[in-house]
Amino acid sequence: MKRLLIIAIMGSLLSWSCKEKASETGTTDTTTEVDNTRVNTDPPEVTRTSFERDYPQATQVTWNRYVTVPDIIDWEFTGWPSWDTSYYVVSFYDDGYNNWLVYDPSGEWRYSITSMSSSDLPSNINTVLNSQYPGYTIVSVNKENDKNRSAYEVKMEKGSDKVTLLIDEQGNVMKKKGPGDTKMKEDS
């Protein structure tokens, strides 16, 4: 009986000690539920405050460290530099869209990704898609922003042919990956 009691106590202590993990920046990695926000890591207060000020209507908010974020974009394709593992990523739902924002440890916004409907693409982008890729169906669209640009990553298919395009806001195809491509092609 004493053994069972000791095992139960040790198991409880081990479980309790694993709930919180201190990081190098002094923040903690936890999973808690607060005001409809699932927090997998606690970002610095300046970061959280910046986000809450800019997105007061956001729901289904989840904070993570970069290393725990699912692969939502093709890094080579976007041309973005690798994210630093000290960055914080917040995923949330706002205005009908799923969004991901990336902040550095000082609370400065770095990147954002918004999954959007093809019907919400600007007309100039639809014109390019219809003229250069007739018969293709849009599978998914992400609007990607960093400090230097905004672009749309559009995945399309026509039968078994698949193509991925990175298109700037003016409708210029910046990069494409598709049938017969052994690697990504950048348009000049």
Secondary structure as UniProt FT lines:
FT   HELIX           2..18
FT   STRAND          21..22
FT   TURN            24..25
FT   STRAND          28..29
FT   STRAND          32..34
FT   TURN            35..36
FT   STRAND          37..39
FT   HELIX           45..54
FT   TURN            56..57
FT   STRAND          59..65
FT   HELIX           66..68
FT   HELIX           75..78
FT   TURN            85..86
FT   STRAND          88..94
FT   TURN            95..96
FT   STRAND          97..103
FT   TURN            105..106
FT   STRAND          109..116
FT   HELIX           118..120
FT   HELIX           123..132
FT   TURN            134..135
FT   STRAND          137..146
FT   STRAND          150..158
FT   TURN            159..160
FT   STRAND          161..168
FT   TURN            169..170
FT   STRAND          173..177
FT   TURN            179..180
FT   STRAND          185..186
//
